[in-house]
Amino acid sequence: MAFAYLLPLRAVQAVLSIIVLGLTAYVVDVFTTPYWSYSPHSVNFMLFCSIWTLLAVAYLVLAPSRFPKFAHKYAILGVEALTMIFWFSAWVAVAALWGDSHCGSRGGWCGAGTAAIVFSAFIWLTFVATTILAAMHVRNTARSDSSAPPEMRTQGV
């Protein structure tokens, strides 16, 4: 079943989020100097998305298996969908900024920003997949059944 790939997909989401966290932190650091202390809002938002994703993945992995009381199926779907929307907004906004600045992938902070855009698009695709799985679970269960999918509850961490 598709849920067999859920835990490895969560690991990919966390690892890519850590990569984007490092890349965007580097870009923000380059823009923050004693003479020019302004980093683009879209890059700051991508940095926020990385931190949000680490918290969301922790919830999405731990709640169904360790804290089933907090793993309501609509809460899981909401966290999935919100994170998916955040990542879509982040990579599109930074890509538009990079396109306007004609930065390309010359290396340094330009290359780090380009890499962050690419990794963010992959994270968005992983959240599209997990949001679809969560939506299928909501659709295929009774309205009164508020639990997480059984495959998520039995996973060991």
C-alpha positions as CSV (number, residue, x, y, z in Angstrom):
1,M,0.0,0.0,0.0
2,A,1.1,3.6,-0.4
3,F,1.5,4.1,3.3
4,A,4.6,1.8,3.2
5,Y,6.4,4.8,1.7
6,L,5.2,7.3,4.2
7,L,8.0,7.1,6.8
8,P,10.8,7.2,4.1
9,L,9.0,10.2,2.5
10,R,9.0,11.9,5.9
11,A,12.7,11.3,6.2
12,V,13.2,12.9,2.7
13,Q,11.1,15.9,3.8
14,A,13.2,16.4,6.9
15,V,16.5,16.0,5.2
16,L,15.6,18.3,2.3
17,S,14.2,20.8,4.8
18,I,17.6,20.8,6.7
19,I,19.4,21.4,3.4
20,V,17.1,24.3,2.5
21,L,17.5,25.7,6.0
22,G,21.3,25.8,5.6
23,L,21.1,27.3,2.1
24,T,18.6,30.0,3.0
25,A,20.5,30.8,6.3
26,Y,23.6,31.4,4.2
27,V,21.7,33.7,1.8
28,V,20.2,35.6,4.7
29,D,23.7,35.9,6.3
30,V,25.1,37.3,3.1
31,F,22.5,40.0,2.9
32,T,22.9,40.9,6.6
33,T,26.1,42.9,6.9
34,P,27.1,45.9,9.0
35,Y,26.4,48.2,6.0
36,W,23.4,46.5,4.5
37,S,21.0,44.7,6.8
38,Y,18.2,43.6,4.6
39,S,17.4,40.1,3.4
40,P,14.6,39.6,0.9
41,H,11.2,38.7,2.5
42,S,10.8,35.7,0.2
43,V,14.1,34.2,1.4
44,N,13.1,34.9,5.0
45,F,9.8,33.1,4.3
46,M,11.7,30.1,2.9
47,L,13.8,30.0,6.0
48,F,10.6,30.0,8.1
49,C,9.2,27.1,5.9
50,S,12.2,25.0,6.7
51,I,11.8,25.4,10.4
52,W,8.0,24.9,10.1
53,T,8.6,21.7,8.2
54,L,10.9,20.3,10.9
55,L,8.2,20.9,13.5
56,A,5.4,19.6,11.2
57,V,7.3,16.4,10.3
58,A,7.9,15.8,14.0
59,Y,4.2,16.1,14.6
60,L,3.2,14.0,11.6
61,V,5.6,11.2,12.6
62,L,5.2,11.2,16.4
63,A,1.5,12.0,16.9
64,P,0.0,9.0,15.1
65,S,2.4,6.5,16.7
66,R,3.1,8.0,20.2
67,F,0.2,10.4,20.9
68,P,-2.8,9.1,19.0
69,K,-5.1,11.5,21.0
70,F,-3.5,14.4,19.0
71,A,-3.5,12.6,15.7
72,H,-6.9,13.7,14.4
73,K,-7.3,12.9,10.7
74,Y,-8.4,16.5,10.0
75,A,-5.5,17.9,11.9
76,I,-3.1,15.8,10.0
77,L,-4.7,16.8,6.7
78,G,-4.5,20.5,7.7
79,V,-0.9,20.3,8.6
80,E,-0.1,18.5,5.4
81,A,-2.0,21.0,3.2
82,L,-0.7,24.1,5.0
83,T,2.9,22.9,4.7
84,M,2.3,22.1,1.0
85,I,0.9,25.6,0.4
86,F,3.8,27.2,2.3
87,W,6.4,25.4,0.2
88,F,4.7,26.3,-3.0
89,S,4.5,29.9,-2.0
90,A,8.2,29.9,-0.9
91,W,9.8,28.4,-3.9
92,V,7.7,30.4,-6.4
93,A,8.5,33.7,-4.6
94,V,12.2,33.1,-4.4
95,A,12.3,31.9,-8.0
96,A,10.6,35.1,-9.1
97,L,13.1,37.1,-7.1
98,W,16.0,35.2,-8.6
99,G,14.6,35.7,-12.1
100,D,14.2,39.4,-11.5
101,S,17.8,39.8,-10.2
102,H,19.3,37.8,-13.1
103,C,21.3,35.9,-10.5
104,G,21.3,32.5,-12.1
105,S,23.6,29.9,-10.6
106,R,26.9,31.6,-10.7
107,G,27.9,30.1,-7.3
108,G,28.2,31.8,-3.9
109,W,25.0,33.2,-2.6
110,C,23.4,33.1,-6.1
111,G,24.1,29.4,-6.4
112,A,22.8,28.8,-2.8
113,G,19.6,30.5,-3.6
114,T,19.1,28.6,-6.8
115,A,19.8,25.3,-5.0
116,A,17.3,26.3,-2.3
117,I,14.7,26.9,-5.0
118,V,15.3,23.5,-6.5
119,F,15.2,21.6,-3.2
120,S,12.1,23.6,-2.1
121,A,10.3,22.5,-5.3
122,F,11.1,18.9,-4.4
123,I,9.9,19.3,-0.8
124,W,6.7,20.8,-2.2
125,L,6.2,17.7,-4.4
126,T,6.7,15.4,-1.4
127,F,4.1,17.3,0.5
128,V,1.7,17.1,-2.5
129,A,2.0,13.3,-2.3
130,T,1.5,13.1,1.4
131,T,-1.4,15.6,1.3
132,I,-3.1,13.4,-1.3
133,L,-2.6,10.3,0.9
134,A,-4.0,12.2,3.9
135,A,-7.0,13.4,1.8
136,M,-7.6,9.9,0.6
137,H,-7.7,8.6,4.2
138,V,-10.2,11.3,5.2
139,R,-12.4,10.5,2.2
140,N,-12.2,6.7,2.7
141,T,-13.1,6.7,6.5
142,A,-16.3,7.4,8.2
143,R,-17.0,10.9,9.4
144,S,-17.0,9.8,13.0
145,D,-13.7,8.0,12.7
146,S,-11.2,10.7,13.6
147,S,-8.1,8.5,14.0
148,A,-5.0,8.5,11.9
149,P,-4.5,5.8,9.3
150,P,-3.7,2.4,10.9
151,E,-0.5,2.2,8.9
152,M,0.7,5.4,10.5
153,R,-0.2,4.3,14.0
154,T,1.8,1.1,13.9
155,Q,5.0,2.7,12.6
156,G,8.0,2.5,14.9
157,V,10.1,5.6,15.3
